[in-house]
Amino acid sequence: MTTLEHIDNLEVAKQALLLLEKENERLHQRIRELAKENAALRGEDGKKQLEIELATLQERLAQMQRRLYGASSEKQPGPGKAGKEDKEDKTADNKPRRGHGRRPQLALKREEKRHELDPGERTCGVCGNEDMKEWRNQFEESEEITVVERRFVLVTHKRQKYRCRCNSNVVTAPGPLKLRPKGRYSLEFAVEVVVDKYADNLPLDRQVRRMRREGLEVTSAVLWDYLSAMLPHLLPSYEAIGDYQFGRPYLHVDETPWRLLAGRPSKRWWLWGAASAKAVYFWLHPGRSVEAALDFLAGYRGKLIVDGYQVYQSLARNSRARLWLVNCWTHARRKFLEASKNDPRVCQPILSWIQKLYRLERHVSDPATMTGKDRRRALKKRWKLRQRYARPLIKAIRTWALRQSALPGSASSKAITYLLKHWHGLTRFLDDPSLPLDNNFIERELRTPVIGRKNHYGSRSVRGTEVAAVFYTLIGTARLAGEEPKAYLLRALRAAIEQPGTVTLPRGLRS
């Protein structure tokens, strides 16, 4: 059977969509007929159940249609005629886009290239003079960004030997640091491979093909050997970042699937992530249970900004953990946004209130990115805004939610239930101005590993999971702390080889 994704002819696709629309209409008609038959058989007592079943079936059909025809987006539809106030707020708050103009490119090395006319071309087009002179210090200037091809160079290191005239002692000059004894590839080469794989999501096989085009013959097994050899040197720094993280007053925590490809069938592991303003820490584990979460958090005491996953609720009640949950408003909003596609009248008020909460937050820069007096001022301003404006909004949302009577099992009912179930965690931000409204920070940090997982499907061994967790942590933390990942990894690797066990943190993490 041919599926929609395999159709590449426009006319055939149009015919397929017409057939699908007719089939959907037929199914809707059949639902109505069945509802009437069931009502006749069950009598008046079955009407309420029939309404629920009919609403559920129609909701499922609408969801299937959106999957077929609709674009994936969390953007709320624009306001209609009745939404004049929202439209005015949107105009006032949104800043104009800057477009795609030229950027200053301050990090690029600058070179000058002078262009001159050949002697035979220096003829005046007016008087015919064949010897036009240079106009000193006068040029027509323009900028051009070009690329200098990456080159692999085979360097022969000659370590000079020295001998004493007594012929009793010979000394040899030291050579470059080696990742592996008698290894042929430099530290810079190994770091390049790591950043390509774990920062730019380029699998080793693709790197091999690209290197071959650039003149270097190498295998993916060799590249992996060098990645693996870096692990023991950088493990102390990885563990130090974990210690730093679990000393923060609050953490963004989330998890995502990860495939362990060793054996058949492959196994599903989980990549756990904990993020703060300047660091991110990743950990791979076979489980997603309460015990796995306890192992990951390693005795952490503080506030966890999380989604609605039940394990976190159980974790907060566990006697071994002293944790306070802060739930995410983005996750609550997503449920109402999904429900609004079938029931926009019911969901529009709460979506508008949540939107106002986020607009309010934009009036203050994030205190997590500040230090000293600037941070204290931002926290004070955020506290006042939340007490004056956010608290009444929260009260209105709760009053609205308690008054609703959506059909059981519908998307609206599930969204309201989720909201009230996690109410305490959703409102904790009112009492602590340092807390953000949502858990989007860790979701952004998980994007790089998720794209990497799609590109190279996971890890081929348990050792591979350890390597992935370490390098995603080191590279992500370097980026958040403001240090270029290649420079940081090379600095940490050199220090660890020269003095085993050395811990090297990104420079911004120590401030």
Secondary structure, DSSP 4 states (H G I P E B T S, - for coil): ---GGG---HHHHHHHHHHHHHHHHHHHHHHHHHHHHHHHHH-GGGHHHHHHHHHHHHHHHHHHHHHHHPPP--PPPPP-GGGHHHHHHHHHHPPPP--S-----TTS----------GGG---TTT--S-PPP-TT----------PPP----------EEE-TTSS-EEE------SSTT-SS-HHHHHHHHHHHHTS---HHHHHHHHHHTT----HHHHHHHHHHHHHHHHHHHHHHHHHHTTSSEEEEEEEEEEE-SSSS-EEEEEEEEE-SS-EEEEEES--SHHHHHHHHTT-EEEEEE-S-HHHHHHHH-TT-EEEEEE-HHHHHHHHHHHTTT-HHHHHHHHHHHHHHHHHHTTS--GGG--HHHHHHHHHHHHHHIIIIIHHHHHHHHHHHHH--PPTTSHHHHHHHHHHHTHHHHTGGGG-TTS-S-SHHHHHHTHHHHHHHHHH-SBSSHHHHHHHHHHHHHHHHHHHHT--HHHHHHHHHHHHHHSTT-----GGGG-
